[in-house]
């Protein structure tokens, strides 16, 4: 039985067609994944279903009845709930208060809080969410906060759930717990639409998948009848290779050394708490962890953009602890920042100028105080072609490029300097699958050239597929070092704050090692 049918859906923004003749169905009791590159039209389609956008053509049926989805309140009346990627919770309120906030005043949230706690607990028990109704939001992990968002829509009697990138900030263990509950929902007759870019989640947890490209549906298939390779081909129209791409090799000398580093965050609190490690020539070291555990501050300290409270950073043996950013660059550090729009590019400048930022005063791009526009343009043409930056026009403004092409500009600039050390922070965040493949392949090429690559990413698949060694950060500290063939559940425990030593001690005790004879 189809609980949702969308037929001939079209949506225009001016002359741009974001959705073109979309056909989409959702069955009762299924987890249906919606896949596609950035700009494929997935979010637009779901915003139409939830009443945030009005469609220009086509019609929507809910349980066989045609519905004019004019607003989210109408969608909620028809049993549709949407859980957005960015949580909409008030940290100072309890779980129960957040769940009932905005509902009819007759619920008596002030005078009958115990009764409301009981209702939340009943939902908890039914679907295995394991959420304490009385906990304050700021005190609970992000994985539990995600469950609170789902409880909010369930309490509003939603039977159709739209989940937008629900695992973006979760550890592997939290992902597994979340999907266990989602599976229980589906088995109880709820219907779930899962918007995700993580192919492994689709293959593991979804029943059916619809792939969109350039505003159109390419096809809908049962997950058991397809493969990751086939889905990737549907998404981009060609073969894509995201599997592990590196072969074992002997690393060379240490090119980046971090020694007992301590750094504070913007609030003046400890963000990096006495960590030490090295990255050698010809290896990729991955930093794994849930966002906000000191990874960003670590990266900023390495490039010279954040004050170092204690410890030392060395580039190819030379201390840069008190050096400015330009000195880091001169010693061979390349940097892909976490935010390409605010830290990586000048959007008002053309591609060719962005390609020489940091070296614009050096030969061959300048002679004395005079810029050599011919050399700048020549370099721009070469880089645009070599990195397939589209459009192939070095005069094109960086602000007009797609996210993937903007990232290619940054990558081309950093690689063309022939660095010794490449620091890549969230290098594929927000990119489509084709651009992800390109960026990852370039990092592997740098490794092959005996460069030292430090990869900081919250994308666990990325860390596992690219790294020679993996360091796990939590609370500003390194929980331990593991190899890329580590059991993902162990990695998840470390990301949640368990040290490698604690895990080994627990395993030893479980094996009877702590028993005295």
Helices and strands as residue ranges (DSSP letters): E 2-13, E 16-27, E 31-36, H 42-49, E 57-62, E 65-67, H 72-77, E 80-83, H 95-100, G 105-107, H 113-127, G 137-139, H 142-155, E 160-164, H 172-187, E 191-195, H 199-205, E 208-213, E 216-222, G 223-225, H 228-236, E 254-264, E 270-280, E 283-288, H 295-303, E 310-315, E 318-319, H 325-330, E 333-336, I 340-344, H 351-354, E 366-367, E 370-371, H 373-386, G 398-400, H 403-416, E 421-425, H 433-448, E 452-456, H 460-466, E 469-474, E 477-482, H 488-495, H 500-510
